[in-house]
Amino acid sequence: MVPASTSFVSRSIQSMATDLDLMTVAEGVETPAQHAYLRDIGCHLFQGWLFGRPKPIEDLNQSTRRTAA
């Protein structure tokens, strides 16, 4: 369940983005329910703890090197 104030703000922002033909990125997505709600109102991209925990920059550098090889 999304609080009414959060729902109003997120729907308003998404509506403006849609009217301006912009893609949206939802930041701070922590639960499957948040992801489903944001997807249902039209958000395009998501980031947050639901998709991956923060990692040290060294881990990113290692995975980038492996991918490039």
C-alpha positions as a printed Julia matrix, in Angstrom:
69×3 Matrix{Float64}:
  0.0    0.0     0.0
  1.33   3.41   -0.96
  0.45   6.35    1.32
 -2.01   8.79   -0.28
  0.45  11.71   -0.21
  3.15   9.6    -1.89
  0.66   8.31   -4.42
 -0.49  11.83   -5.33
  3.05  13.13   -5.79
  4.3   10.14   -7.78
  1.23  10.11  -10.04
  1.57  13.86  -10.63
  5.24  13.6   -11.54
  4.58  10.65  -13.84
  1.71  12.5   -15.48
  3.91  15.53  -16.18
  6.65  13.3   -17.59
  4.15  11.55  -19.84
  2.76  14.88  -21.08
  6.32  16.0   -21.88
  7.16  12.68  -23.56
  9.9   11.96  -21.01
 11.02   8.65  -19.56
 11.11   8.37  -15.78
 13.51   6.67  -13.38
 12.11   5.66  -10.0
 14.86   5.82   -7.38
 14.87   4.16   -3.99
 12.66   1.21   -4.9
 12.89  -1.17   -1.95
  9.94  -3.54   -2.18
  8.12  -5.54   -4.86
  4.95  -3.59   -3.99
  6.68  -0.26   -4.69
  8.03  -1.63   -7.97
  4.59  -2.86   -9.04
  2.92   0.43   -8.14
  5.52   2.54   -9.98
  5.4    0.25  -13.01
  1.6    0.43  -13.04
  1.59   4.24  -13.07
  4.02   4.25  -16.0
  7.56   4.55  -14.67
 10.09   3.2   -17.16
 13.26   2.51  -15.19
 13.93   1.58  -11.58
 16.81   1.52   -9.16
 17.12   0.76   -5.5
 17.78  -1.92   -2.94
 15.22  -4.24   -4.53
 17.53  -4.63   -7.54
 20.93  -4.54   -5.88
 22.77  -3.42   -2.8
 25.37  -0.64   -2.94
 28.85  -1.96   -3.66
 32.36  -0.56   -3.42
 33.71   1.01   -6.61
 36.31  -1.78   -6.81
 33.53  -4.33   -7.39
 32.17  -2.23  -10.27
 35.63  -1.95  -11.78
 36.1   -5.74  -11.62
 32.74  -6.53  -13.19
 33.34  -3.94  -15.94
 36.72  -5.5   -16.78
 35.16  -8.98  -16.95
 32.37  -7.74  -19.23
 34.77  -5.91  -21.55
 37.06  -8.94  -21.91
